[in-house]
């Protein structure tokens, strides 16, 4: 039995590749145009809007993230400024307290120095009065001591006791 063959070519004939044969060009151009139009419509109506929506959503998401980051940065800067201000205020208060304490202690020290200086001046005045009184008392006794000493010296030297009035007159003459 003879086998049916499904050859489209004549045996032994060499033909070109079918898409390159000129007789197939019009149908290929038709299908190419239809396919191109169909793909263009599908791309422009379905795929490209979806891609554009994805890009828009990403762009919006990135813009929102950048805006949120900017808000957080502004909050952080504001918090940092508030911290720096409170730190400066605290330093100023501490400096004011230190200056006030230093001034108060200086006043207290000055008052204490004045009080002690006054007490010292009073003690020195009392000591000078005591010394003056002792000197006056000593000087008052110097005359009598000088008379006694002169009497004792004259008595030893000449062997007789001199007159008390003569000794007092001689001691009085040397004091002047």
C-alpha positions in Angstrom: 0.0 0.0 0.0 1.2 3.4 -0.8 1.6 5.8 2.0 0.1 9.1 1.5 2.6 11.9 1.8 1.9 15.3 2.9 4.5 17.1 1.0 3.9 20.5 -0.2 7.0 20.7 -2.2 7.8 19.0 -5.4 10.3 16.3 -4.9 13.8 17.5 -5.5 12.9 21.2 -5.8 14.6 23.7 -3.7 12.5 26.5 -2.4 13.4 29.6 -0.3 12.4 30.0 3.3 8.6 30.7 3.2 8.7 34.0 5.1 11.2 35.2 2.5 9.1 34.4 -0.5 7.5 37.4 -2.1 4.1 35.7 -2.5 3.7 35.6 1.3 4.6 39.3 1.9 1.0 40.7 1.7 -0.4 38.3 4.2 2.6 38.8 6.5 2.3 42.5 6.3 -1.4 42.3 7.1 -0.8 40.1 10.2 2.1 42.2 11.2 -0.1 45.3 11.0 -3.0 43.6 12.9 -0.6 42.2 15.5 1.1 45.6 15.9 -2.2 47.4 16.3 -3.5 44.8 18.7 -0.3 45.0 20.8 -0.3 48.8 20.6 -3.8 49.0 21.9 -3.2 46.4 24.6 0.0 48.2 25.7 -1.5 51.7 25.5 -4.8 50.8 27.2 -3.8 48.2 29.7 -0.1 47.7 30.4 1.3 51.3 30.1 -1.5 52.8 32.4 -0.7 50.1 35.0 3.0 50.8 34.7 2.4 54.5 34.9 0.2 54.0 37.9 2.9 52.0 39.6 5.5 54.7 38.8 3.1 57.4 40.1 2.4 55.4 43.3 6.1 54.9 43.8 6.8 58.6 43.2 4.0 59.5 45.6 5.3 57.0 48.2 8.8 58.4 47.9 7.6 62.0 48.1 5.5 61.1 51.2 8.5 59.5 52.8 10.7 62.5 52.0 8.0 64.8 53.4 7.8 62.7 56.5 11.6 62.7 56.8 11.6 66.4 56.5 8.9 66.8 59.2 10.9 64.5 61.5 14.1 66.5 60.7 12.2 69.7 61.6 10.9 68.2 64.8 14.4 67.0 65.6 15.9 70.4 64.9 13.2 72.1 67.0 13.8 69.6 69.9 17.5 70.2 69.6 17.0 74.0 69.6 14.7 73.6 72.7 17.3 71.4 74.3 20.1 73.9 73.6 18.0 76.8 74.8 17.1 75.0 78.1 20.7 74.0 78.5 21.8 77.7 78.0 19.0 78.8 80.4 20.2 76.3 83.0 23.8 77.4 82.6 22.7 81.1 83.0 20.7 80.2 86.1 23.6 78.3 87.5 25.9 81.2 86.8 23.4 83.6 88.4 23.2 81.4 91.5 27.0 81.1 91.6 27.4 84.9 91.3 24.7 85.5 93.9 26.3 83.0 96.3 29.7 84.5 95.7 28.4 88.0 96.3 26.6 86.9 99.5 29.6 85.1 100.8 31.8 88.1 100.0 29.4 90.4 101.9 29.3 87.9 104.8 33.1 87.7 104.7 33.3 91.6 104.6 30.9 91.8 107.5 32.9 89.2 109.5 36.2 91.0 108.7 34.7 94.4 109.8 33.4 92.8 113.0 36.7 91.1 113.7 38.6 94.3 112.8 36.4 96.3 115.2 37.0 93.7 118.0 40.7 93.8 117.3 40.7 97.6 117.3 38.8 97.5 120.6 41.3 95.0 122.1 44.3 97.1 120.8 42.8 100.3 122.3 42.2 98.5 125.6 45.7 97.1 125.5 47.1 100.6 124.7 45.1 102.0 127.7 46.4 99.3 129.9 49.9 99.9 128.7 49.5 103.7 129.2 48.1 103.1 132.7 50.9 100.7 133.5 53.5 103.2 132.1 51.9 106.0 134.1 51.9 103.9 137.2 55.5 102.8 136.5 56.6 106.4 135.8 54.9 107.5 139.0 56.9 104.9 140.9 60.1 105.7 139.0 60.6 108.9 141.0 60.3 107.1 144.3 62.4 104.2 143.0 65.1 106.6 141.8 65.1 108.4 145.1 65.5 105.1 147.0 68.2 104.0 144.6 70.0 107.3 144.9 69.8 107.2 148.6 71.1 103.7 148.7 74.0 104.5 146.3 75.0 107.7 148.3 74.8 105.8 151.5 77.1 103.2 150.2 79.5 105.6 148.7 79.9 108.0 151.5 78.5 106.0 154.4 75.9 108.5 155.6 72.2 108.7 154.7 71.5 111.9 152.7 68.6 114.2 153.4 65.3 112.9 151.6 64.5 116.4 150.4 67.9 116.9 148.8 67.6 113.5 147.1 64.1 114.4 145.8 65.4 117.7 144.5 68.3 116.0 142.7 66.1 113.3 141.1 63.6 116.0 140.1 66.3 118.0 138.4 67.4 115.0 136.3 63.9 114.2 135.1 63.5 117.5 133.4 
